[in-house]
Amino acid sequence: KQYTIAILGATGAVGTQMLQCLEEQDVPVGELRLLASARSAGKLMTFKGEEIAIQEARPEAFQGCDFVLGAADDAIARELLPKAVEAGAVVIDNSHAFRLDPDVPLVVPEVNGADALAHHGIIANPNCATIIGLVPTWPLHLAAGVTRMIVSTYQAASGTGAPGMAELEAQIQAMGRGEDIPEPHAFAAQLVSNLIPQIGGFDGEGYTSEEMKLQNEGRKIMHLPELRVNCTCVRVPVMRSHSESITLEFERDITVEEAREILAVAPGVKLVDDRDAASAHDRFPMPLDTSDQDLIWVGRLRRDISNPEPARGITFWCCGDQIRKGAATNAVQILKLLLA
Ligand code: 2RA
């Protein structure tokens, strides 16, 4: 069987990557519809060697669609995606619009793939930092029961899409030419040679919306309503891979050696953890190495020496491509679960 699939927001960084993932993962696409703003209508994109004209994103465009991959912002998702469901399509949406809706499964295939099958028309793709952190956390949870996560994230410019990547590139070029750094727009301040500890708005306790996503989405995805999470999200001058430092607290004993054995075979994980390796590239994950591939690389595995219990705490470092596994690849993997 071949399917009619639409990508809403086809011209953005995630939408473009979704098109590439549909091709790479050999999804049986009979017709691909590329939906974007009126400004982009008529422009051509290539899929499986064929040129496809972008159509304006309007409710009529969903007629006859089997699936719609959402890669647009929250407002457009809220406005248009329910109409796709009305037209009979199953929606897999990357925006934050429906992620915490109790009727909408929020899915990382390596963690809670079965939840996707219980959908009522919409399945939500989690936030990139949530996906990247949970892929390695989940197998350790299965072994020893995670009760608490302390996380610091180092998030790439791609998190704000193509404009963020272009802004970082322009700043790097200006610095290289010894020119003044252009006025920032995608970020709160200059990003090159800097770190910005704010992604999203602040709540009453001083946490940002991005930081609360890991707690709220993590509890839903892992079915752990009591999970305790303290997250600090930082924008860093890196193009497209997010990195995270994660300390986990467990209710049952787990040694570093046991954790290493588990992660070495965990789905979606590549263990890169050899402190004696000659090359840094083999010693630990780095964003330059994890960009444009689909695995979450995990390293710097060690016992949490601040945990009073000798075998109840593990700390590790992980990196993953924010546009791929952090968004597009995860969404297409969910689609393939529905086709299986
Ligand atoms: C970011 N996770 O990194 C947010 C949205 N993609 O900006």
Boltz pocket constraint, residues with backbone or C-beta under 6 A from the ligand:
constraints:
  - pocket:
      binder: B
      contacts: [[A, 127], [A, 128], [A, 129], [A, 155], [A, 156], [A, 158], [A, 159], [A, 160], [A, 199], [A, 210]]
      max_distance: 6.0
